[in-house]
Amino acid sequence: MQDNKMLNYIKDVLKNIPTGWLSLTTHRLDIYNEELAKVQFLEQFEILFNENNYELPALSELPTAFDYIRLGHPLSCILEWGIANLNNLESNNVISFSSKTVPILAVLRKNLLDNKNTRIIYSGELPDFFDVEILRDIYGYKFDLKHVEKEEQVSVFNGSTVFISEQDDICNFDLNSNIDFFINVHAHLGSVLLVNGEQNENYVSEIQHVRRRETIAMTPANALAALKFLVEKSSFDNKDSHVETNKTRVLDSIADVTGTNTKALVGSSGLSIQYAILMGLIHDALEKHKGKDIKIIVPPNCYGGTNDQARRVATCIDNVEVLDLPVDGGKDMVQSIDMVLDKIAIEDAIPYIIAEIPTNPRVEVPDLIKLKEVLSAPRKTKNGEIAIDPVFILDQTFCPNVHFLGEDDILSTIKTISFASGSKFPSGGLCTAGYCVANKKSEALMEKIEMHLKLCDNEATDFQMEILAKQLPSMKQRIHDAYKNTREFVNFINDTLPEAKINFVSEALASKGFTPSVFSLDLPTKGHTAEEKESYKRALNHKLIHLMITEIPNESKYCVSYGQLKGCYWTIPATSTQGTTKEGDKDYIARVALSPNMDLELHKKVFLDFVGNI
């Protein structure tokens, strides 16, 4: 009876879902509490359930489930809540994925670090995506593999037992006390992992963190399809006949915007692409340079997902280490790269450099000619042998339209792979997909990168490709228009509050094509001591952001987003994108991102009011 009540309630909710639940990649952070995240959303959702309230206004006021939709969102949370209730479990114990592989990898990762045995059991055929040799040889995961006809045949095991089942009814689980983790896999929707037993609850946060850093949650569109199957048993209709056409359009657009003619790869998110790049390069190094150490060189204050993911990879593979690359706030990227490459050459190790151009959040661009010289400079090992060339992994999210990799472009002679978060300008904030592309010099590396993108089942979904096919053709114009708004707002702030320090590209850099629409703002401060000055500035940051989002609620958002179709986004990197960054490397400044479609004059007026009240 209770199950029927719950299923009927979900059915009613699906008739009234707010449009943002399906169409946004980021949410209002004024109704978001990071520490409570999914818990707070479901707590208030359950109150509505108990009141049988499924009206649109009530659903619209539910707190944000996660800050980024790729980590989880209202529809994935409701799907997990529904499945958990049907199995008398806490909703935390059910975790949905867009990927069919990564939930398995999440358990294997934790057991590798805990030195615990893993047994993977499957019925039917072993899923095509599961490459046993690569998972053992490259990822370093250890596991036994066993086939059974039915779940009842699973015996007791000293370690973790993972049961994989490919089925249309992705929401149906038949629990067995000898199975620790059930993973239901659907050919088109993704997968759902169920954590069984109190003894395994310490896996939940670790598995969610894998979803946060190496993949994405089941997408809103697919979560909606799974929910409809749950409540109506309606079959999934994979009727899109434009999949190949959309893919061709997306790849053509990427070639146009990057100035390349090599094959691009499109993943479910920017971090999905980045994970494939890292694992593909490590795979290549382990084959070609057996026994040599691998160094991943990362700016310590760059986007937290990039930083954290690199360190997580290094934690799992013995000969991989992360080195810091100071690039921002007075540190010169070129000098830092020169020094770190000299050190790595002497050690005869393999250098992989990840860097953002422009940098985040200080929006700095290095001297590109000197950067090319440093990356291509011949180096020798301590034994006098020629050192291994670096691979430059370039995050172009802030300026995806700048040509670095074409045959006559600045980095054409350096092994370079460029990637961008598609949730920003490529899709205008309508999906999370990301892409990467190589120059001719590093084209051969893309085979391994594609292999790992497919192994992790992290390729972009058909619906994500459809969105990119529609949005990418207008990207260059949107970048141009958003830059114009940003330059005008920056000039206005310079005039009205000249004591503030603004980090933004110069007019000279803009004339070379670097036209980001984000800037960072160091507000003027007061106080007798360094602590007092810092405290005052941080409070002023919050005052400014609060004023903007309350005075212009339809446009100004407290959110880390960038490249959206409309509005203006405000954040403090130290408390958002730099969440996993070491405290000393965090930036307690305001970061502002403007779009091509916004009321700039109103933003100027509110900023002027702010200045008048300092």
LUMMARMAR-855045 format. One line per 5 residues: number of its first residue (from 0); their letters; for each residue x, y, z of C-alpha. Coordinates in pm, 1 decimal, decimal comma. Example, Ala and Ser with C-alpha at 12.3 -4.5 7.8 and 13.67 -1.06 7.14 Angstrom:
<pts>
0	as	1230,0 -450,0 780,0; 1367,0 -106,0 714,0
</pts>
This chain:
<pts>
0	mqdnk	0,0 0,0 0,0; 280,4 242,2 95,9; 464,5 153,9 -225,7; 155,2 238,9 -431,7; 117,2 569,8 -250,2
5	mlnyi	480,2 658,4 -322,8; 461,4 556,0 -688,7; 137,9 750,2 -738,9; 295,6 1055,8 -578,6; 599,4 1037,1 -809,6
10	kdvlk	361,2 1004,2 -1105,8; 186,0 1324,5 -997,9; 518,9 1503,5 -942,8; 628,9 1415,8 -1296,7; 327,4 1603,6 -1433,3
15	niptg	439,1 1923,9 -1256,7; 819,3 1924,2 -1261,2; 976,8 2273,1 -1280,7; 1137,3 2337,3 -1620,2; 1474,0 2397,7 -1455,0
20	wlslt	1486,6 2038,2 -1335,7; 1529,8 1928,6 -1695,5; 1699,1 2224,5 -1861,6; 1960,2 2367,0 -1622,7; 2311,2 2251,1 -1537,1
25	thrld	2350,1 2483,6 -1239,7; 2100,1 2604,3 -984,6; 2027,5 2891,3 -749,8; 2280,3 2868,4 -471,8; 2069,9 3090,2 -247,4
30	iynee	1864,2 2776,3 -176,9; 2165,6 2546,1 -161,9; 2351,9 2422,1 143,9; 2663,1 2230,6 34,8; 2696,4 2035,1 358,6
35	lakvq	2339,5 1904,3 332,3; 2319,0 1877,6 -49,2; 2097,3 1585,0 -150,6; 1983,6 1521,0 209,1; 1816,7 1860,9 241,8
40	fleqf	1640,5 1831,5 -92,6; 1495,1 1492,2 -5,5; 1405,0 1589,3 349,4; 1181,9 1866,7 217,1; 1062,5 1651,1 -71,6
45	eilfn	944,5 1393,4 183,0; 750,3 1662,9 367,3; 567,6 1737,4 42,4; 513,6 1363,2 -7,6; 360,6 1326,7 339,5
50	ennye	131,3 1621,7 262,2; 58,9 1482,0 -86,7; 160,3 1821,6 -223,3; 289,1 1798,1 -579,8; 197,1 2147,8 -694,2
55	lpals	447,9 2334,4 -912,3; 510,6 2628,5 -670,1; 597,8 2387,9 -387,7; 831,5 2182,0 -607,1; 997,7 2500,1 -737,2
60	elpta	1088,6 2609,6 -383,7; 1267,9 2286,1 -293,3; 1635,5 2351,8 -209,3; 1897,5 2274,8 -469,2; 2010,2 1912,3 -464,7
65	fdyir	2369,3 1974,8 -580,1; 2554,0 2280,5 -707,6; 2632,7 2111,1 -1040,0; 2373,3 1893,8 -1208,7; 2643,5 1643,8 -1313,4
70	lghpl	2681,5 1547,9 -943,9; 2312,7 1477,8 -902,5; 1992,9 1676,0 -943,0; 1625,8 1671,3 -839,8; 1521,5 1395,5 -1081,1
75	scile	1814,5 1165,4 -1002,2; 1750,0 1221,7 -631,1; 1380,9 1130,8 -668,1; 1474,7 821,2 -869,5; 1717,9 711,1 -597,7
80	wgian	1463,0 791,5 -326,4; 1195,3 584,6 -499,5; 1418,6 279,8 -548,5; 1546,4 306,0 -190,8; 1191,5 313,2 -52,9
85	lnnle	1093,7 6,9 -254,0; 1388,0 -178,6 -95,7; 1353,6 -36,9 258,7; 1689,2 140,0 234,8; 1816,9 491,1 300,5
90	snnvi	1817,1 697,2 -19,3; 2192,6 752,9 19,3; 2240,7 382,4 -49,5; 2114,3 420,5 -406,7; 2336,3 608,9 -652,8
95	sfssk	2257,8 661,1 -1021,4; 2515,2 702,3 -1298,3; 2512,2 802,1 -1662,0; 2797,9 552,5 -1703,5; 2750,1 177,2 -1695,4
100	tvpil	3112,7 115,3 -1595,0; 3206,8 374,4 -1335,4; 2996,2 235,4 -1045,0; 3203,0 -83,5 -1071,9; 3524,0 121,0 -1081,3
105	avlrk	3411,5 314,3 -772,5; 3395,4 -3,8 -563,9; 3722,0 -133,0 -711,8; 3896,4 195,6 -630,5; 3801,0 191,3 -264,0
110	nlldn	3892,3 -175,1 -225,3; 4227,9 -114,8 -394,3; 4308,7 155,1 -138,6; 4170,1 -56,9 148,4; 4352,6 -368,1 23,0
115	kntri	4023,3 -559,0 22,2; 3920,2 -844,7 -207,4; 3653,3 -785,6 -471,8; 3443,2 -1045,6 -650,5; 3246,8 -934,0 -958,3
120	iysge	2955,8 -1160,5 -1048,5; 2743,2 -1126,7 -1359,8; 2452,6 -1306,3 -1520,6; 2421,4 -1348,0 -1894,0; 2714,3 -1215,7 -2095,3
125	lpdff	2992,3 -1003,5 -1948,4; 2909,4 -644,1 -2053,4; 3099,5 -529,4 -2364,1; 3236,2 -224,2 -2185,6; 3415,7 -429,8 -1920,0
130	dveil	3779,6 -471,3 -2030,6; 3937,3 -700,1 -1771,6; 4299,3 -660,7 -1888,6; 4300,2 -279,8 -1893,9; 4128,6 -254,9 -1555,5
135	rdiyg	4394,2 -482,1 -1404,3; 4703,4 -365,4 -1593,2; 4643,8 11,1 -1625,7; 4406,7 103,3 -1341,2; 4569,5 -147,4 -1106,8
140	ykfdl	4236,9 -287,1 -987,0; 4226,7 -639,6 -841,5; 3919,5 -860,9 -862,9; 3784,9 -1208,2 -928,4; 3528,0 -1262,6 -1200,0
145	khvek	3246,4 -1517,0 -1187,5; 2942,4 -1600,2 -1397,3; 2615,0 -1722,4 -1241,5; 2272,1 -1798,5 -1383,2; 2078,9 -1651,3 -1090,7
150	eeqvs	2147,9 -1429,3 -788,3; 2051,6 -1711,9 -550,9; 2366,3 -1898,7 -658,2; 2593,6 -1635,1 -501,9; 2786,5 -1780,2 -207,2
155	vfngs	2958,2 -1614,5 88,5; 3286,0 -1436,2 4,4; 3565,9 -1284,1 211,8; 3553,0 -933,0 67,2; 3309,9 -732,6 -145,3
160	tvfis	3071,5 -897,5 -390,1; 2948,4 -686,8 -681,9; 2656,4 -820,1 -887,4; 2605,6 -675,9 -1238,4; 2277,2 -722,9 -1417,0
165	eqddi	2187,7 -581,6 -1759,9; 1812,0 -529,2 -1776,8; 1539,6 -301,3 -1908,6; 1386,7 -264,6 -1561,5; 1674,9 -67,3 -1416,4
170	cnfdl	1479,5 3,6 -1095,7; 1414,6 -359,3 -999,4; 1645,1 -517,0 -738,4; 1619,5 -861,3 -577,1; 1831,9 -826,3 -262,7
175	nsnid	2060,3 -1103,4 -141,0; 2261,2 -1079,6 182,7; 2566,1 -1232,4 9,9; 2579,2 -942,7 -237,1; 2726,1 -611,2 -119,8
180	ffinv	2670,1 -399,7 -430,7; 2400,2 -444,9 -693,8; 2452,6 -264,2 -1023,5; 2162,6 -257,4 -1268,4; 2272,3 -155,7 -1616,3
185	hahlg	2046,1 -19,9 -1890,2; 2166,5 -1,6 -2250,6; 2056,6 362,4 -2296,7; 1989,3 518,5 -1955,8; 2305,3 434,4 -1758,7
190	svllv	2314,5 242,4 -1431,9; 2192,6 236,6 -1074,1; 2410,7 112,9 -788,5; 2255,6 -14,1 -466,6; 2471,6 -39,8 -152,7
195	ngeqn	2346,3 -336,4 51,3; 2403,9 -379,2 426,7; 2518,6 -153,4 709,8; 2874,4 -289,6 680,1; 2902,8 -117,9 339,6
200	enyvs	2767,0 225,6 423,4; 3119,8 365,3 449,7; 3138,5 319,2 70,4; 2860,4 569,2 -0,5; 3060,8 892,6 20,5
205	eiqhv	3353,5 736,3 -168,5; 3125,6 621,1 -450,6; 2957,2 962,2 -466,9; 3299,2 1126,5 -489,0; 3389,1 907,3 -787,8
210	rrret	3064,9 1023,6 -948,3; 3166,0 1381,8 -864,8; 3513,0 1362,1 -1017,9; 3528,1 1095,8 -1288,3; 3180,9 1086,6 -1441,0
215	iamtp	2828,3 1225,3 -1395,1; 2498,6 1123,1 -1241,9; 2230,7 983,6 -1468,2; 2128,5 1280,4 -1684,1; 1798,5 1459,5 -1615,9
220	anala	1643,1 1332,7 -1940,8; 1741,3 972,6 -1866,5; 1642,4 996,6 -1499,3; 1300,7 1115,8 -1614,4; 1273,4 814,8 -1849,5
225	alkfl	1373,8 580,2 -1565,4; 1115,7 739,1 -1333,2; 844,7 697,0 -1593,9; 935,7 331,4 -1625,2; 927,3 299,7 -1246,3
230	vekss	575,2 438,7 -1212,7; 417,5 343,3 -1546,3; 630,8 50,4 -1671,4; 644,7 236,6 -2002,1; 924,7 104,3 -2219,2
235	fdnkd	1216,8 327,5 -2308,0; 1179,8 455,5 -2662,1; 1515,7 521,6 -2822,0; 1357,3 675,7 -3130,1; 1608,7 949,8 -3211,4
240	shvet	1695,7 896,8 -3577,2; 1928,0 1199,1 -3589,2; 2207,9 1061,2 -3369,7; 2469,0 1031,8 -3645,8; 2366,9 1364,1 -3801,3
245	nktrv	2400,8 1538,9 -3464,9; 2738,7 1378,4 -3402,2; 2865,4 1490,4 -3742,7; 2745,2 1845,7 -3677,6; 2912,7 1855,2 -3337,0
250	ldsia	3245,7 1725,5 -3466,6; 3235,6 1970,1 -3759,1; 3162,2 2259,2 -3521,5; 3447,8 2160,6 -3289,6; 3685,8 2142,8 -3586,7
255	dvtgt	3572,4 2489,2 -3694,3; 3597,8 2649,1 -3351,8; 3938,8 2493,9 -3270,6; 4091,9 2524,7 -3617,5; 4186,0 2156,1 -3625,7
260	ntkal	4123,5 1866,9 -3863,9; 4186,6 1581,3 -3622,2; 3907,8 1373,0 -3468,2; 3750,6 1526,1 -3156,9; 3608,3 1324,7 -2867,1
265	vgssg	3293,8 1426,6 -2679,3; 3232,0 1313,0 -2321,6; 2949,8 1334,0 -2070,6; 3128,2 1622,4 -1889,9; 3452,5 1818,0 -1885,4
270	lsiqy	3584,4 1599,5 -1603,0; 3481,1 1282,8 -1791,5; 3696,9 1400,7 -2081,6; 3980,7 1497,3 -1849,6; 3974,4 1154,1 -1683,4
275	ailmg	3994,2 984,8 -2024,6; 4288,0 1208,9 -2118,9; 4480,8 1124,0 -1802,8; 4413,9 749,9 -1815,2; 4483,8 738,2 -2189,6
280	lihda	4817,8 915,5 -2146,7; 4911,9 694,6 -1851,4; 4822,7 386,7 -2060,2; 5045,0 515,0 -2341,0; 5331,9 582,8 -2099,4
285	lekhk	5307,9 241,9 -1931,8; 5336,8 76,0 -2273,0; 5608,9 294,6 -2426,1; 5816,1 386,5 -2120,1; 5797,3 85,6 -1889,4
290	gkdik	5926,2 148,8 -1538,3; 5950,4 527,1 -1570,8; 5773,8 762,9 -1333,2; 5484,4 975,6 -1456,3; 5445,4 1333,8 -1333,0
295	iivpp	5114,0 1517,6 -1361,4; 5185,8 1889,7 -1330,3; 4887,0 2093,6 -1210,5; 4839,4 2453,4 -1088,1; 4758,1 2428,1 -715,1
300	ncygg	4479,2 2689,9 -738,2; 4315,1 2573,3 -1060,6; 3959,7 2443,3 -1078,4; 3913,5 2206,8 -784,7; 3782,2 1920,7 -998,2
305	tndqa	4096,1 1922,5 -1213,4; 4324,9 1937,5 -913,0; 4140,3 1675,7 -712,7; 4099,8 1433,2 -1001,8; 4471,9 1439,4 -1084,6
310	rrvat	4560,2 1363,1 -723,1; 4301,5 1084,3 -708,0; 4456,9 919,5 -1015,2; 4803,1 948,2 -861,4; 4679,5 789,5 -538,6
315	cidnv	4580,4 472,4 -725,0; 4884,0 419,2 -950,4; 5223,9 362,0 -791,4; 5452,6 547,7 -1032,4; 5227,4 852,1 -1083,4
320	evldl	5286,5 1172,1 -885,0; 5133,0 1521,0 -892,0; 5360,5 1826,8 -893,2; 5247,2 2185,4 -831,4; 5268,8 2445,0 -1109,1
325	pvdgg	5233,4 2802,0 -974,0; 5073,5 3008,7 -1253,0; 4865,9 3283,1 -1094,6; 4876,7 3586,4 -870,8; 5230,4 3699,7 -947,7
330	kdmvq	5364,0 3357,1 -1048,4; 5468,5 3323,3 -1412,8; 5340,7 3010,4 -1588,9; 5632,4 2996,3 -1833,2; 5899,6 3019,9 -1563,2
335	sidmv	5719,2 2760,3 -1352,2; 5695,0 2516,8 -1644,4; 6062,4 2570,3 -1729,0; 6172,4 2485,4 -1375,9; 5947,9 2183,2 -1332,0
340	ldkia	6041,6 2036,3 -1673,3; 6412,2 2072,2 -1592,6; 6356,9 1879,3 -1268,8; 6152,5 1605,4 -1438,6; 6407,1 1570,7 -1721,1
345	iedai	6689,2 1505,7 -1474,7; 6476,9 1231,9 -1316,0; 6405,2 1082,2 -1661,9; 6030,4 1092,4 -1589,1; 5729,7 1155,7 -1814,5
350	pyiia	5573,2 1505,7 -1787,7; 5204,0 1575,3 -1840,9; 5111,2 1940,4 -1784,3; 4752,7 2054,6 -1719,7; 4698,3 2429,9 -1742,3
355	eiptn	4417,4 2675,9 -1806,4; 4463,6 2962,4 -2053,6; 4344,1 3211,7 -1946,3; 4404,8 3105,6 -1587,8; 4122,4 3071,5 -1337,0
360	prvev	4034,2 3283,3 -1146,6; 4292,1 3554,2 -1222,6; 4227,6 3549,1 -1600,5; 4595,4 3569,8 -1694,4; 4748,6 3468,3 -2028,1
365	pdlik	5117,9 3374,4 -2043,3; 5360,7 3495,1 -2309,8; 5268,4 3234,4 -2571,3; 5592,5 3258,1 -2769,2; 5795,3 3196,6 -2453,1
370	lkevl	5554,3 2918,5 -2355,8; 5618,9 2746,7 -2689,6; 5995,8 2787,2 -2645,6; 5991,3 2636,9 -2296,4; 5769,3 2343,5 -2395,1
375	saprk	5986,2 2262,0 -2699,6; 6327,6 2320,4 -2538,0; 6552,2 2010,8 -2559,3; 6634,9 1866,7 -2217,0; 6858,0 1586,8 -2098,0
380	tknge	6845,8 1333,5 -1818,0; 7114,7 1307,5 -1550,3; 7276,6 1041,3 -1772,4; 7295,0 1277,2 -2069,2; 7015,6 1107,8 -2263,9
385	iaidp	6739,2 1300,6 -2440,5; 6449,1 1360,6 -2199,9; 6092,3 1262,4 -2281,0; 5889,1 1543,6 -2438,1; 5602,1 1686,0 -2232,8
390	vfild	5237,0 1662,9 -2330,2; 5055,1 1992,1 -2273,2; 4691,4 1942,0 -2167,9; 4521,9 2275,7 -2224,3; 4194,8 2365,9 -2054,8
395	qtfcp	4034,8 2616,8 -2293,6; 3702,9 2654,2 -2112,2; 3738,3 3031,8 -2070,7; 3836,5 3089,9 -2435,6; 3733,9 2788,0 -2645,1
400	nvhfl	3743,6 2996,1 -2964,1; 4120,4 3067,9 -2957,2; 4317,8 2862,3 -3209,5; 4615,3 2688,5 -3047,6; 4636,6 2357,8 -3234,7
405	geddi	4596,8 2423,1 -3608,5; 4888,4 2364,6 -3843,8; 5013,2 2724,7 -3822,4; 4904,7 2795,5 -3464,3; 5131,2 2865,6 -3167,9
410	lstik	5127,7 2513,3 -3019,4; 5120,4 2317,1 -3345,7; 5471,1 2177,6 -3288,9; 5413,8 2083,9 -2922,1; 5233,9 1766,0 -2817,6
415	tisfa	4908,6 1932,3 -2710,3; 4558,1 1817,9 -2628,3; 4294,2 2083,9 -2571,2; 3969,3 2031,4 -2383,9; 3672,0 2240,0 -2277,6
420	sgskf	3372,6 2205,6 -2051,4; 3066,6 2187,6 -2272,4; 2837,8 2306,6 -1994,5; 2983,1 2652,8 -2050,3; 2986,7 2823,3 -2391,3
425	psggl	2947,4 2512,7 -2613,2; 2598,9 2432,8 -2479,6; 2520,7 2765,7 -2311,2; 2454,4 2583,8 -1984,3; 2200,8 2337,4 -2127,4
430	ctagy	2403,9 2018,2 -2075,8; 2726,1 1905,5 -1907,6; 2906,9 1748,2 -2205,1; 3273,4 1830,1 -2270,9; 3512,0 1768,9 -2559,7
435	cvank	3881,2 1734,4 -2640,1; 4086,4 1761,3 -2956,9; 4452,3 1705,2 -3043,2; 4694,6 1868,9 -3282,5; 4875,6 1663,0 -3546,9
440	kseal	5174,8 1617,2 -3316,2; 4966,8 1429,4 -3057,5; 4699,0 1278,8 -3281,1; 4821,6 924,4 -3213,5; 4748,2 968,1 -2840,4
445	mekie	4377,1 1010,9 -2910,3; 4336,0 637,9 -2976,4; 4420,2 557,5 -2613,8; 4212,8 848,7 -2484,5; 3911,1 727,0 -2683,3
450	mhlkl	3968,1 375,0 -2550,9; 3939,1 497,0 -2191,0; 3645,8 726,2 -2266,4; 3459,5 418,9 -2397,8; 3585,2 188,6 -2122,7
455	cdnea	3444,0 427,1 -1860,8; 3127,1 463,1 -2070,1; 3172,6 838,6 -2041,2; 3086,9 937,3 -2397,3; 2826,1 1210,1 -2439,7
460	tdfqm	2467,5 1087,1 -2448,0; 2256,4 1118,3 -2762,8; 2055,6 1399,7 -2603,5; 2372,0 1587,6 -2506,0; 2488,9 1559,5 -2867,9
465	eilak	2154,0 1697,7 -2983,2; 2194,6 2000,9 -2756,6; 2553,2 2063,4 -2871,2; 2450,1 2029,4 -3236,8; 2200,6 2311,1 -3182,7
470	qlpsm	2419,2 2537,2 -2967,1; 2775,0 2509,6 -3102,6; 2710,9 2694,2 -3432,1; 2620,7 3013,2 -3240,8; 2906,0 2987,5 -2989,7
475	kqrih	3147,9 3230,9 -3153,3; 2884,7 3503,8 -3169,8; 2779,6 3443,1 -2809,0; 3143,4 3465,7 -2695,6; 3181,4 3796,8 -2884,1
480	daykn	2864,9 3947,3 -2736,8; 2941,0 3831,4 -2381,6; 3292,5 3978,8 -2402,8; 3147,3 4317,1 -2508,8; 2924,6 4318,5 -2199,7
485	trefv	3215,9 4218,5 -1978,1; 3454,2 4482,6 -2114,7; 3189,2 4750,5 -2064,1; 3118,8 4637,4 -1706,6; 3491,3 4618,5 -1623,0
490	nfind	3545,0 4971,4 -1758,1; 3247,0 5092,4 -1553,6; 3386,7 4940,4 -1232,7; 3726,9 5094,4 -1304,6; 3563,0 5434,4 -1334,3
495	tlpea	3333,2 5407,6 -1031,0; 3564,7 5218,0 -795,4; 3922,1 5278,3 -913,4; 4066,8 5145,2 -585,5; 3946,3 4794,0 -673,7
500	kinfv	4185,4 4556,6 -847,0; 4037,2 4387,2 -1151,4; 4191,5 4085,9 -1321,4; 4085,1 4079,1 -1683,3; 4251,0 4049,2 -2023,6
505	seala	4406,2 4360,6 -2172,4; 4274,4 4521,4 -2489,3; 4591,6 4395,9 -2661,4; 4518,6 4035,4 -2563,9; 4156,4 4074,3 -2668,1
510	skgft	4271,5 4188,2 -3012,5; 4456,2 3854,6 -3041,8; 4136,3 3661,9 -2978,4; 4136,5 3621,9 -2599,4; 3786,3 3745,3 -2526,5
515	psvfs	3669,3 3577,5 -2205,2; 3356,7 3704,2 -2032,4; 3475,5 3646,7 -1677,8; 3683,7 3867,6 -1449,9; 3795,2 3861,7 -1090,0
520	ldlpt	3746,5 4151,9 -853,6; 3966,1 4236,6 -554,5; 3762,8 4490,8 -359,8; 3932,4 4771,6 -161,0; 3971,4 4698,7 206,9
525	kghta	4025,8 4860,7 547,8; 4192,1 4763,5 872,7; 4508,0 4793,4 1080,2; 4631,0 4435,1 1046,9; 4647,3 4188,4 760,2
530	eekes	4379,8 3979,0 933,1; 4145,2 4276,2 969,5; 4193,2 4374,5 605,9; 4127,6 4021,2 483,3; 3820,4 3984,8 702,3
535	ykral	3678,9 4318,2 581,1; 3737,7 4227,6 216,1; 3570,6 3887,3 251,2; 3265,1 4045,1 415,0; 3251,9 4304,6 136,1
540	nhkli	3258,5 4027,4 -126,9; 2948,5 3873,0 28,4; 2777,9 4210,9 61,8; 2825,6 4282,9 -308,3; 2706,3 3940,4 -421,3
545	hlmit	2407,3 3948,0 -187,4; 2305,9 4290,0 -321,9; 2331,1 4174,6 -682,4; 2132,1 3854,4 -642,2; 1858,9 4019,3 -433,8
550	eipne	1822,1 4333,2 -648,4; 1839,4 4145,4 -980,4; 1707,1 3797,8 -890,7; 1600,1 3711,2 -1245,4; 1951,4 3759,9 -1383,2
555	skycv	2218,8 3770,0 -1113,7; 2290,1 3428,8 -963,4; 2521,7 3316,9 -684,6; 2674,0 3041,4 -889,8; 3006,5 2934,4 -1042,5
560	sygql	2865,9 2910,0 -1394,2; 3014,5 3063,9 -1707,6; 2915,6 3089,1 -2072,2; 2541,7 3066,1 -2007,2; 2286,1 3196,0 -2254,7
565	kgcyw	2166,1 3472,5 -2023,6; 2222,6 3636,3 -1684,4; 2524,2 3714,6 -1468,4; 2699,6 3476,7 -1228,4; 2886,8 3565,5 -910,6
570	tipat	3100,5 3343,4 -691,4; 3397,3 3333,0 -456,8; 3641,6 3070,1 -591,8; 3778,6 2979,8 -248,2; 3436,0 2859,7 -137,1
575	stqgt	3319,0 2708,0 -466,7; 3546,2 2593,0 -751,5; 3847,5 2565,8 -519,7; 3668,0 2352,1 -262,0; 3940,2 2083,1 -254,0
580	tkegd	4231,0 2325,4 -298,0; 4482,3 2373,2 -16,1; 4384,2 2672,5 199,7; 4697,8 2871,4 120,4; 4626,1 2850,1 -254,0
585	kdyia	4262,4 2964,0 -236,6; 4138,0 3291,9 -382,7; 3899,5 3490,0 -161,2; 3797,0 3728,7 -436,6; 3476,0 3780,5 -632,8
590	rvals	3460,0 3610,9 -972,5; 3202,7 3749,5 -1211,7; 3083,0 3585,7 -1535,2; 2861,6 3774,8 -1779,9; 2647,0 3643,4 -2064,6
595	pnmdl	2551,5 3788,2 -2402,7; 2193,2 3842,7 -2285,9; 2154,6 4053,7 -1970,4; 2045,0 4394,5 -1845,8; 2388,5 4551,8 -1817,9
600	elhkk	2256,6 4898,0 -1728,8; 2069,3 4757,1 -1428,7; 2384,1 4578,5 -1310,1; 2575,9 4906,2 -1336,7; 2308,6 5085,5 -1134,3
605	vfldf	2313,5 4826,8 -853,5; 2694,4 4829,1 -846,9; 2686,7 5208,4 -819,6; 2451,0 5173,8 -520,9; 2700,3 4930,2 -365,6
610	vgni	2986,8 5177,6 -410,9; 2780,1 5452,2 -250,1; 2732,4 5240,0 63,8; 3092,0 5123,8 117,8
</pts>
